[in-house]
Amino acid sequence: MSDGCKDCQGGCGGGAAPKSSRRGAMFMIGAGLMGIGTVVAGIPLVGALVAPGFRRYGNTWIDIGSVGDYPVGETRLAKFAVPGANPNDGETASAAAWVRSMDGGKFQVFAVNCAHLGCPVKWFQQSRLFMCPCHGGVYYEDGSRASGPPPRGLFEYHAKIENGRLLIDAGRLPGLEESV
């Protein structure tokens, strides 16, 4: 039934059919556009997965007072201005931390936020415990979890002493992204 055309299997009415049809060309164009769309849509996902490995926080050391402001064996609240805050930020331009002074001139500085849902914790000197009023989270004086729903201890700021002043790295908020 062939009329001598090597591209035709017969029944085409004579002329040779092209190797690729319009349907095949449209399929290739569609597949190409879908591939491009997949790559474009995947860029944010890949960025979200890879970026934390390259993120480096800048150290912004904030002076939270003289070492003498924090007597050994006591835990006190320290308030400070948030680095890079705008004067129009209102209450969010300031932050606070719990400072625990220990023997040997060592300090622990805790974020005031509960590790459960971020409610502010309060220090109770008599029981030597931090307590969260929202869901009953309790922490020991060293910031470790005592009871309640928090999955871990309080988040801790990096601290150092320079020229008799206590400094904390307030350029980042302590959290789960890095371990202390």
C-alpha positions in Angstrom: 0.0 0.0 0.0 3.0 2.2 0.1 3.4 4.7 -2.7 7.2 4.7 -2.3 7.5 7.3 0.4 9.8 6.1 3.2 8.3 8.4 5.8 4.7 7.2 5.1 3.2 4.0 6.2 0.5 4.3 3.7 -2.9 5.9 3.7 -1.7 9.4 3.9 -3.0 10.5 0.6 0.2 10.7 -1.2 2.5 13.4 0.2 5.1 12.6 2.9 4.0 13.4 6.5 6.6 15.4 8.4 8.4 13.6 11.2 7.0 16.0 13.8 3.5 17.1 13.8 1.9 20.2 15.2 0.7 18.2 18.2 4.3 17.1 18.9 5.5 20.7 18.6 2.9 22.0 20.9 3.7 19.2 23.4 7.4 20.2 23.3 6.5 23.9 23.8 4.2 23.1 26.7 6.7 20.8 28.3 9.4 23.5 28.0 7.2 26.1 29.5 6.3 23.8 32.4 10.0 23.1 33.0 10.8 26.8 33.1 7.8 27.4 35.5 9.0 24.6 37.7 12.5 26.1 37.9 11.2 29.6 38.6 8.8 28.3 41.3 11.5 26.2 42.9 14.0 29.0 43.3 12.4 30.4 46.6 12.1 26.8 47.9 15.8 26.1 47.3 16.7 29.5 48.7 14.7 28.8 51.9 16.5 25.5 52.3 20.0 26.7 51.5 20.1 30.3 52.8 20.3 29.5 56.5 23.6 27.7 56.0 25.1 31.0 54.6 23.4 33.4 57.0 25.8 35.1 59.3 24.5 37.4 62.0 26.3 40.6 62.7 27.4 41.1 66.3 25.7 44.1 67.8 27.0 44.3 71.3 24.7 46.4 73.6 25.8 47.7 77.0 23.3 46.7 79.6 25.0 48.2 82.6 27.9 48.0 84.9 28.9 44.6 86.3 28.3 46.1 89.8 24.6 46.6 88.8 24.2 42.8 89.1 25.1 41.5 92.6 26.3 37.9 92.8 23.5 35.4 93.3 20.8 37.7 92.1 18.7 37.8 88.9 17.6 41.2 87.6 15.8 42.6 84.6 17.8 44.7 82.2 16.1 46.9 79.6 17.9 48.0 76.4 17.2 49.6 73.1 16.8 47.3 70.1 19.7 47.7 67.6 18.5 49.5 64.5 15.2 50.6 66.0 13.4 53.5 64.5 12.2 56.3 66.8 8.7 55.6 65.4 8.7 52.0 66.6 7.2 52.8 70.0 7.4 50.0 72.5 8.9 47.6 70.1 12.1 49.8 70.0 13.0 48.5 73.5 13.6 45.0 74.8 14.6 43.3 78.1 16.6 40.4 79.3 17.0 38.6 82.6 20.6 38.8 83.9 21.8 36.2 86.4 25.1 37.0 88.2 27.1 34.0 89.4 30.3 33.5 91.3 33.6 34.2 89.5 32.2 37.1 87.6 30.2 35.0 85.2 26.8 36.0 83.9 23.9 34.3 82.2 21.6 36.5 80.2 18.2 35.1 79.2 15.6 36.3 76.8 12.4 37.3 78.6 10.3 35.1 76.3 9.1 31.6 77.2 10.4 28.9 74.8 6.9 27.6 74.4 5.0 30.5 72.7 7.0 33.6 73.6 5.0 35.0 76.5 7.2 37.1 78.9 8.5 35.1 81.9 8.7 36.6 85.3 11.4 35.9 87.9 10.4 34.9 91.4 13.3 35.5 93.8 11.8 33.5 96.8 11.3 30.3 94.8 14.3 31.0 92.5 12.2 30.2 89.4 11.2 31.8 86.2 7.5 31.3 85.5 5.4 31.9 82.4 1.9 33.2 83.2 0.4 32.1 79.9 0.6 28.3 80.0 2.4 27.5 83.2 5.9 27.0 82.0 8.5 26.9 84.8 12.3 27.3 84.5 15.1 26.9 87.0 17.3 29.8 87.8 19.9 28.5 85.3 17.3 28.8 82.6 16.7 25.1 82.2 13.2 23.7 81.8 11.6 22.7 85.1 8.0 21.8 84.1 5.1 22.7 81.8 4.7 22.8 78.1 8.0 24.5 77.0 10.1 22.0 75.0 13.4 23.4 76.2 15.1 25.9 78.5 15.1 29.7 78.1 16.9 31.2 75.2 20.2 32.8 76.1 22.1 35.8 74.8 25.8 35.7 74.3 27.4 38.0 76.9 30.9 39.4 77.6 32.5 41.9 80.0 34.6 44.8 78.7 35.9 47.6 81.0 33.6 46.6 83.8 30.5 46.8 81.6 28.2 43.9 80.7 27.6 43.6 77.0 25.1 41.3 75.2 25.0 40.4 71.5 21.6 41.9 70.8 22.1 41.8 67.0 20.0 38.7 66.8 17.2 37.3 68.9 18.1 34.1 70.6 16.2 31.1 69.3 16.3 27.7 67.9 18.4 28.6 64.9 21.6 28.3 66.9 22.6 26.5 70.0 24.3 28.2 72.9 
